[in-house]
């Protein structure tokens, strides 16, 4: 076991080979819970992470080495929001009478004040981010500009492929990767405080929760009408050849003004937005119909005429080849049967 601490953060690398030690360690990170397994002798628990001092946010990776079941034994005392996204393997969250699957495409959130059970496969290695209830409440009160009148409750499943939640996961994984490479910059409290704030506020804004509607009113950002028209044109015609002239005509503004709006509100140029929209559409079709359709056929159907370039762009966005997405989805389907 190795663990070191300094004034800014703890750099953690923990290994345990017994159930109680693994449970005790993670209880200290997240809050009290039960940890159960049919094969306690196979426990190979490993937790590699950093805990930032400012708000005790934990970023890292975790694995147990065998099938385990995490049961929140005292929902009132569970002190953190624990977010996890498998890098390999799978997990399943039981909450409110529903079974929610979690894999590389979707993470899950274990929240305080709610009874829930998380079943983790033995081959599951996952990203885990733990944010204290106090830090989450503080950030939410700042955003709302008022005290909370009810506990913050998130939707339990968190998309890791598309949308704002996927951007949040990419941000978390980026910081984890940087910390694994070098922590010199991250020893600066003034810097890590802003990272924590970005992760916490980003989560509140990215993931639907019981305060989302109010936040939308308080922080309302209306897109210019011409940007809405241009974006809708892309969505409606993404399978066809689209040129900048088409977007200018749909928006009814100059090319300069269109570029300016895309950059300001969507952080992408119009054509990069189109490419990303198409890549996400291809991925959805591979996941839904890949075993019945050829990947090249799907890509061509979404306007990718240069298949080599398509594969490179797909790998850059999703960190895996299209064929890997298909193989993983087929393997998952076989395990269901």
Secondary structure, 3 states (H helix, E strand, C coil): CEEEECCCEEEEEEEECCHHHHHHHHHHHHCCCEEECCCHHHCCEEEEEEEECCCCCEEEEEECCCCEEEECCCCCCCCEEEEEEEEECCEEEEECCEEEEEECCEEEEECCCCCEEEEECCCCEEEEEEEEHHHHHHHHHHHHCCCCCCCCCECCEEECCCHHHHHHHHHHHHHHHHHHHCCCHHHCHHHHHHHHHHHHHHHHHHCCECCHHHHHHHCCCCCCHHHHHHHHHHHHHCCCCCCHHHHHHHHCCCHHHHHHHHHHHHCCCHHHHHHHHHHHHHHHHHHHHHHHCCHHHHHHHCCCCCHHHHHHHHHHHHCCCHHHHHHHHHHHHHHHC
